[in-house]
Amino acid sequence: MAQYVINGGRRLEGKLRVGGAKNAILPILAAVLLTERQVVLHDCPNLLDVEKTILILESIGCKVKREGRDLIIDPSTITSWVIPDCYVREIRSSIIFLGAMLSRTGKARITYPGGCEIGQRPIDLHLKGLRQLGVLIDESNGYLDCVAPQMEGGIIHLDYPSVGATENIILAAVRAKGRTVIHNAAKEPEIVDLQNFINAMGGNVRGAGTNTIVIEGVQNDFREVEYTIIPDRIVAGTYMVAAAITGGDVLIDNVIPEHVQSIIYKLREAGCTVHVQDSCVRVKGKYRLRAIEHIKTLPYPGFPTDMQAQFTSLLSVARGTSIITETIFENRFRHVPELVRMGANIRIDGQTAIIHGVRSLKGTTVVAKDLRGGAALVLAGLRAEGQTIVENAFYIDRGYEQLEVALSGIGADIVKTNG
């Protein structure tokens, strides 16, 4: 099984480019089902989750061709409304095909989705919203069998600003009769990207990025479209922490600074120098940064839960005591025991981590248990004395494209092996 082997203690310097966002392209790939015309997507990351989502498209009859970082998709030849179990059980985002398939065919069948075990992520908000649009859902036998004889717009209030539920309702409502209004919608940039893609095809969605989204149902045929995926704010944030934790000086290109404002703010609070110019962010760290009094994960534009683990690694070697409170997922400190094996002094109290910074970490063999926690262990290995081996590299590969190549290009001693 693949693993990362890291010889730590090297200061990172140089320039990196961030590619397209995983959490943007996955719902956009589902949205391709809304049209029967060719779709060309630019700057598509070559990630495990993306490739499995492409396999879903191919399994239901779409034709997909990859040319470098571009995807050329012909969705006119869909032959099935059943999403195959084998892919759904592996990637959580596959649930987003529910709304898109209902828009396209008026019916859909999907099993309950899998993904990283970072806590309960119930889909009740998805199903409640779809039912309010007129979808009939049978949840028996471990499947969601859905039929939409006539979807009609409605007013939907989400109990929680769920990203997935917001996206699924948008996709289902695009071809529903009349107007749909989503209140307490998630505000993440990836939802804005989904809106922009749908509108580029000929849809009518507005308000993404605010807590109220309005979808006017469109019955006309959609047009061919070329679209460029937004840069990945979590990959950008991870590179920023890599610079900070090694006391490095790294310029990160192809960033939308607004999307990483909460990360920039916390890095500056820790003592980093962060310069922003156009689409570039430059981070200069110090060998030992200072503790951050409190980080609390929140829905966007708050501090992202997907950066919590990386900051746990960073603060484990800062001066003083830091506190991180996780409010999004209840099982997202699975990386902490592995950091403790490296010499970190971290105590977990419910959904809060109390981090007493130590001067140095020691390299050892650790195990990635989810995507972002695995990235955090790689960051810790960059700083640690001696050699760190991070097992279960496949988790990390779900969200980072050739991470070892990117980091070695700015001075890290890191390789990926097959164990």
C-alpha positions in Angstrom: 0.0 0.0 0.0 1.3 3.4 -0.9 3.0 5.6 1.7 4.8 8.9 2.0 8.4 8.8 3.2 9.6 12.2 4.5 13.0 13.3 5.8 12.1 16.3 7.8 13.8 19.5 8.8 14.0 21.2 5.4 13.0 24.8 4.9 10.6 25.1 2.0 11.2 27.9 -0.5 9.9 28.5 -4.0 6.7 28.8 -6.0 3.7 26.5 -6.2 0.5 26.6 -8.4 -2.8 25.5 -7.1 -5.1 23.5 -9.4 -8.8 23.2 -9.7 -10.9 22.5 -6.6 -12.0 19.0 -5.8 -15.0 20.2 -4.0 -16.0 22.4 -7.0 -15.5 19.9 -9.8 -17.4 17.0 -8.2 -20.9 18.8 -8.1 -20.1 20.3 -11.5 -19.5 16.8 -13.0 -22.9 15.8 -11.6 -24.4 19.0 -13.1 -23.2 17.8 -16.6 -26.3 15.6 -16.5 -28.5 18.6 -16.9 -27.6 19.0 -20.5 -27.3 16.8 -23.6 -24.7 19.1 -25.2 -20.9 18.8 -25.0 -19.2 20.1 -21.9 -15.5 21.1 -21.7 -14.0 21.6 -18.2 -10.6 23.2 -17.8 -8.1 22.8 -14.9 -9.5 19.5 -13.7 -7.4 18.0 -10.9 -6.2 14.4 -11.5 -7.5 13.0 -8.2 -8.9 9.7 -7.1 -12.4 11.1 -6.3 -12.5 12.9 -9.6 -11.6 9.7 -11.5 -14.2 7.7 -9.6 -16.8 10.4 -10.4 -15.9 10.1 -14.1 -16.4 6.3 -13.8 -19.9 7.1 -12.5 -20.6 9.2 -15.6 -19.2 6.5 -17.9 -21.2 3.8 -16.1 -24.5 5.6 -16.9 -23.6 6.2 -20.5 -21.7 9.4 -20.7 -18.6 9.7 -22.9 -15.6 11.3 -21.2 -12.2 12.1 -22.6 -9.3 13.6 -20.6 -6.8 15.7 -22.4 -4.2 16.9 -19.9 -6.1 19.0 -17.4 -9.2 19.2 -19.6 -12.2 17.0 -19.6 -14.4 16.7 -22.7 -17.8 15.2 -21.8 -20.7 14.1 -24.0 -23.7 13.5 -21.8 -26.2 12.9 -24.6 -25.9 9.1 -24.5 -27.1 8.4 -20.9 -28.5 4.9 -20.7 -29.2 4.4 -17.0 -30.7 6.3 -14.0 -29.1 3.9 -11.5 -25.9 5.1 -9.9 -23.6 2.1 -9.3 -23.0 1.0 -5.7 -19.3 0.3 -6.1 -18.5 4.0 -6.6 -21.2 5.5 -4.3 -19.9 3.6 -1.3 -16.4 5.1 -1.8 -17.1 8.8 -2.3 -19.5 10.8 -0.2 -20.1 13.4 -2.9 -21.8 10.8 -5.2 -25.0 11.7 -3.4 -25.0 14.9 -5.5 -26.0 12.8 -8.5 -29.4 12.4 -7.0 -30.7 15.9 -7.8 -29.0 16.0 -11.2 -30.4 12.6 -12.3 -33.9 13.6 -11.2 -33.6 16.7 -13.3 -32.5 14.7 -16.3 -34.7 11.6 -16.1 -37.3 12.2 -13.5 -36.1 9.2 -11.5 -32.9 8.0 -9.8 -31.6 5.1 -7.7 -28.6 5.4 -5.4 -27.3 3.6 -2.3 -26.2 5.5 0.8 -22.8 7.2 0.2 -19.4 6.4 1.8 -16.3 8.5 2.1 -13.9 9.4 5.0 -15.1 8.4 8.4 -14.9 11.9 10.0 -18.3 11.8 11.6 -22.0 11.5 10.9 -23.0 13.4 7.7 -26.7 12.5 7.4 -28.5 13.2 4.2 -31.8 13.9 5.7 -31.6 17.6 4.7 -31.0 16.5 1.1 -34.1 14.2 1.1 -36.3 16.7 3.0 -35.5 19.4 0.4 -36.1 17.0 -2.6 -39.4 15.9 -1.1 -40.5 19.6 -0.9 -39.9 19.8 -4.7 -42.3 16.9 -5.2 -39.8 13.9 -5.3 -41.2 10.6 -4.0 -38.5 8.7 -2.1 -38.5 5.1 -1.0 -35.7 4.4 1.5 -36.3 0.7 1.9 -33.6 -2.0 1.3 -30.7 0.3 1.7 -31.4 2.2 -1.4 -32.9 5.6 -2.3 -35.4 5.0 -5.0 -36.6 8.3 -6.2 -39.4 9.3 -8.7 -40.3 12.9 -9.7 -43.5 12.8 -11.8 -43.5 16.6 -11.8 -41.1 18.6 -9.8 -42.3 22.0 -8.8 -40.5 24.9 -7.2 -41.0 25.7 -3.6 -39.6 27.6 -0.6 -37.1 25.5 1.3 -35.5 26.4 4.7 -32.5 24.3 5.6 -32.1 23.5 9.3 -28.3 23.7 8.8 -26.4 25.4 5.9 -25.3 22.0 4.4 -23.1 22.3 1.3 -24.3 19.0 -0.2 -27.9 19.6 0.5 -27.7 23.1 -1.0 -26.1 21.7 -4.1 -28.5 18.8 -4.5 -31.5 21.0 -4.2 -30.1 23.5 -6.8 -29.5 20.6 -9.2 -33.0 19.2 -8.8 -34.6 22.7 -9.0 -32.9 23.8 -12.2 -35.5 22.1 -14.4 -38.4 22.1 -11.9 -41.5 24.1 -12.8 -41.5 27.6 -11.3 -39.3 29.2 -8.7 -37.4 27.6 -5.9 -36.0 29.6 -2.9 -33.4 28.1 -0.5 -33.2 29.9 2.8 -30.2 29.3 5.1 -28.2 28.0 2.2 -24.5 27.2 2.5 -22.3 30.1 1.2 -19.1 28.2 0.1 -17.3 29.3 -3.0 -17.8 25.9 -4.6 -21.6 26.6 -4.6 -20.9 29.9 -6.4 -18.9 27.9 -8.9 -21.7 25.4 -9.4 -24.2 28.3 -9.9 -21.8 30.0 -12.5 -21.4 26.7 -14.4 -25.2 26.0 -14.5 -25.8 29.6 -15.7 -23.1 29.2 -18.4 -25.1 26.3 -19.7 -28.4 28.3 -19.7 -29.7 27.9 -16.2 -31.1 30.6 -14.0 -29.6 30.5 -10.5 -28.8 33.5 -8.4 -27.8 34.3 -4.9 -25.0 31.7 -4.4 -22.6 33.0 -1.8 -25.4 34.4 0.3 -27.8 32.6 2.6 -30.7 32.9 0.1 -30.5 31.2 -3.4 -33.2 31.5 -6.0 -33.6 29.1 -8.9 -35.9 29.8 -11.7 -36.9 26.5 -13.5 -35.7 26.4 -17.1 -37.4 24.1 -19.6 -35.3 25.1 -22.7 -32.4 23.0 -23.9 -29.0 23.9 -22.5 -26.1 25.0 -24.7 -22.6 23.7 -25.1 -20.2 25.2 -22.6 -16.5 25.5 -21.7 -15.8 26.3 -18.1 -12.7 26.6 -15.8 -12.9 25.2 -12.3 -12.0 27.6 -9.5 -8.7 27.0 -7.6 -8.7 24.7 -4.6 -8.8 26.8 -1.4 -8.0 23.9 0.8 -4.9 22.8 -1.2 -3.8 26.5 -1.1 -4.3 26.6 2.6 -2.3 23.3 3.0 0.6 24.8 1.0 0.4 27.9 3.2 0.8 25.8 6.3 3.6 23.9 4.8 5.5 27.2 4.4 4.6 28.2 7.9 5.5 25.0 9.7 9.0 24.7 8.1 9.8 28.4 8.6 9.8 28.7 4.8 9.1 31.3 2.2 6.6 30.1 -0.4 4.7 31.9 -3.2 1.4 30.2 -4.0 -0.1 31.0 -7.4 -3.6 30.6 -8.7 -5.4 31.5 -5.5 -8.6 33.5 -4.9 -7.5 35.4 -1.8 -11.0 36.0 -0.6 -11.5 32.3 -0.4 -8.6 31.9 2.1 -9.1 35.0 4.2 -9.7 33.1 7.5 -6.6 31.0 6.9 -4.5 34.2 6.2 -5.8 35.8 9.4 -4.9 32.9 11.6 -1.4 32.5 10.0 -0.8 36.2 10.7 -2.0 35.7 14.3 0.6 32.9 14.6 3.3 35.3 13.5 3.6 34.5 9.8 4.1 37.2 7.2 1.5 36.9 4.5 1.5 39.1 1.4 -1.4 39.0 -1.1 -1.1 40.3 -4.6 -3.7 39.5 -7.3 -3.9 35.7 -7.5 -0.8 35.1 -5.5 -0.3 34.6 -1.7 3.2 34.6 -0.3 3.8 33.0 3.2 6.9 33.5 5.3 7.1 31.5 8.4 9.5 31.3 11.4 11.1 28.3 13.0 8.8 28.7 16.0 5.5 30.5 15.6 3.3 31.6 18.5 0.2 29.9 19.8 -3.2 30.9 18.6 -5.6 31.5 21.5 -8.6 29.9 19.8 -9.7 28.5 16.4 -13.3 27.5 15.9 -14.3 25.7 12.8 -17.5 27.2 11.2 -19.3 27.1 7.8 -17.8 29.5 5.2 -16.7 32.3 5.6 -15.6 31.0 9.0 -12.5 28.9 9.5 -12.8 25.7 7.4 -13.1 22.4 9.1 -11.0 21.0 6.2 -8.0 23.1 7.6 -8.4 22.1 11.2 -6.0 19.1 11.1 -3.3 21.1 9.3 -3.4 23.8 11.9 -3.3 21.2 14.6 0.1 20.1 13.2 1.3 23.7 12.9 0.3 24.7 16.5 1.8 21.5 17.9 5.3 23.2 17.4 4.2 26.7 18.3 5.2 28.5 21.5 2.5 28.4 24.1 -1.0 26.8 24.3 -3.6 26.8 21.5 -7.2 25.7 21.5 -9.1 24.3 18.5 -12.8 23.7 18.7 -14.4 21.5 16.0 -18.0 22.3 15.4 -18.7 20.6 12.0 -17.8 16.9 12.4 -17.6 15.1 15.7 -14.9 12.6 14.6 -12.3 14.9 13.1 -9.4 14.5 15.6 -8.4 11.1 14.4 -5.0 12.5 13.4 -4.2 13.6 17.0 -3.0 10.2 18.4 -0.6 10.0 15.4 0.8 13.4 16.2 1.2 12.4 19.8 3.3 9.5 18.6 5.5 12.1 17.0 5.9 13.9 20.3 3.1 16.4 20.2 1.4 17.4 23.4 -2.3 17.5 22.6 -5.3 16.6 24.8 -8.8 16.1 23.4 -11.7 17.2 25.5 -14.9 16.4 23.6 -14.8 18.5 20.5 -11.9 20.6 21.6 -8.2 20.1 21.3 -5.8 21.7 23.8 -2.4 21.9 22.2 0.7 22.7 24.2 3.4 23.5 21.7 6.7 21.5 21.8 10.0 22.5 20.3 10.3 19.6 17.9 8.5 16.5 16.6 10.2 13.2 16.0 9.9 11.2 12.9 8.1 7.8 13.1 5.6 5.7 11.3 2.1 7.1 11.4 -1.2 6.1 9.7 -3.5 8.5 7.8 -7.1 7.8 8.7 -8.8 10.4 6.5 -7.9 12.9 3.8 -7.2 16.1 5.7 -5.7 14.3 8.7 -3.4 12.5 6.4 -2.2 15.9 4.9 -1.7 17.1 8.5 0.7 14.2 9.2 2.6 15.0 6.0 3.0 18.6 7.3 4.2 17.3 10.6 6.7 15.1 8.9 8.1 18.1 7.0 8.9 19.7 10.4 9.9 16.6 12.3 13.5 15.4 13.1 14.4 12.3 11.2 12.2 10.2 9.0 8.4 10.0 9.0 6.4 7.4 7.1 2.8 8.2 6.5 0.8 5.1 5.6 -2.5 4.9 3.8 -1.4 7.5 1.3 -4.6 6.8 -0.8 -6.6 8.9 1.6 -4.3 11.9 0.8 -4.5 11.2 -2.9 -8.2 11.8 -2.8 -7.7 15.5 -2.4 -4.1 16.4 -3.3 -2.7 15.9 -6.8 0.9 14.5 -6.7 1.5 16.1 -3.3 5.0 14.7 -3.2 6.0 16.3 -6.5 4.6 19.7 -5.5 6.4 19.7 -2.1 9.7 18.3 -3.4 9.7 21.1 -6.0 10.1 23.6 -3.2 12.7 21.8 -1.2 11.0 19.0 0.7 12.6 15.5 0.9 9.5 13.5 0.2 8.7 10.5 -1.9 5.7 8.2 -2.4 6.5 4.5 -2.3 4.4 1.3 -2.4 5.5 0.3 1.0 
